[in-house]
Amino acid sequence: MKDLTRRLVERVLEGEMTAHLGYEKHAQEGRDGGNSRNGKTGKRVKTDTSDLALEVPRDRDGTFEPVMVAKGQRRLPGFDEKVIALHRPGDDDA
């Protein structure tokens, strides 16, 4: 569960970076065109059940403001239940 949560959060953060920059990772328009990805920074956050070691992407201009795990945020209360709800089988009316 811990690894699933970590991967989900990191994938969302990558999506936020893509939206911020306006192009996909490794896209041609990101080369020599101003602001671009600039590696990742390690960050530790606590969920209700565990500690997560995340890799948060960063940009060259330092203008990326993540929403999923904001700068300075150290806790993700209720997040474990949200991840479980995404994978819980629901009612299928089909």
C-alpha positions as CSV (number, residue, x, y, z in Angstrom):
1,M,0.0,0.0,0.0
2,K,2.8,2.4,0.9
3,D,4.5,1.9,-2.5
4,L,1.2,2.3,-4.4
5,T,0.6,5.6,-2.5
6,R,4.1,6.9,-3.2
7,R,3.8,6.1,-6.9
8,L,0.4,7.6,-7.2
9,V,1.5,10.9,-5.6
10,E,4.7,11.1,-7.7
11,R,2.7,10.5,-10.9
12,V,0.3,13.3,-10.0
13,L,3.2,15.6,-9.3
14,E,4.7,14.8,-12.7
15,G,1.3,15.6,-14.3
16,E,1.3,18.9,-12.5
17,M,4.7,19.7,-13.8
18,T,3.6,18.8,-17.4
19,A,0.6,21.1,-17.0
20,H,2.9,23.9,-15.6
21,L,5.4,23.7,-18.4
22,G,2.9,23.0,-21.2
23,Y,4.7,20.0,-22.7
24,E,5.3,16.3,-21.9
25,K,8.5,15.0,-20.5
26,H,11.2,14.5,-23.1
27,A,9.2,16.5,-25.7
28,Q,11.2,18.4,-28.3
29,E,9.7,21.8,-27.4
30,G,11.3,21.5,-23.9
31,R,14.8,21.6,-25.4
32,D,16.5,25.0,-25.3
33,G,13.2,26.8,-24.8
34,G,13.4,28.6,-21.5
35,N,11.9,26.9,-18.4
36,S,12.3,23.2,-18.3
37,R,12.4,20.3,-15.9
38,N,15.4,20.3,-13.5
39,G,15.5,17.1,-11.7
40,K,13.7,16.2,-8.5
41,T,13.9,17.0,-4.8
42,G,13.4,14.5,-2.0
43,K,10.6,15.2,0.4
44,R,9.1,13.2,3.3
45,V,5.4,13.4,4.1
46,K,3.2,11.5,6.6
47,T,-0.1,9.9,5.7
48,D,-2.4,8.5,8.3
49,T,-0.6,5.1,8.3
50,S,3.0,5.7,7.1
51,D,5.8,8.0,6.1
52,L,6.4,8.5,2.4
53,A,9.7,9.5,0.8
54,L,8.7,11.3,-2.4
55,E,10.6,12.7,-5.3
56,V,9.1,16.1,-6.2
57,P,9.9,17.4,-9.7
58,R,11.4,20.9,-10.0
59,D,11.8,23.4,-12.8
60,R,14.8,25.6,-13.8
61,D,13.0,28.9,-13.0
62,G,11.8,27.7,-9.6
63,T,8.2,28.7,-10.4
64,F,6.6,25.2,-10.1
65,E,4.1,25.2,-7.2
66,P,2.8,21.7,-6.7
67,V,-0.9,21.3,-5.6
68,M,-1.0,17.7,-4.6
69,V,1.7,18.2,-2.0
70,A,2.3,21.9,-1.6
71,K,5.6,23.4,-0.7
72,G,6.1,23.1,3.1
73,Q,3.3,20.5,3.5
74,R,4.3,17.6,5.6
75,R,1.1,15.7,6.2
76,L,-1.5,14.1,3.8
77,P,-4.4,13.4,6.2
78,G,-7.1,11.1,4.8
79,F,-5.0,10.3,1.7
80,D,-4.8,6.5,2.4
81,E,-8.6,6.2,2.4
82,K,-8.8,8.1,-0.9
83,V,-6.3,5.7,-2.5
84,I,-8.2,2.7,-1.2
85,A,-11.5,4.1,-2.5
86,L,-10.0,4.4,-6.0
87,H,-9.2,0.6,-6.0
88,R,-12.3,-0.6,-4.3
89,P,-14.8,-2.4,-6.6
90,G,-17.9,-0.3,-7.0
91,D,-21.5,-1.1,-7.9
92,D,-21.7,-2.0,-11.6
93,D,-25.0,-1.0,-13.0
94,A,-24.3,-2.3,-16.4
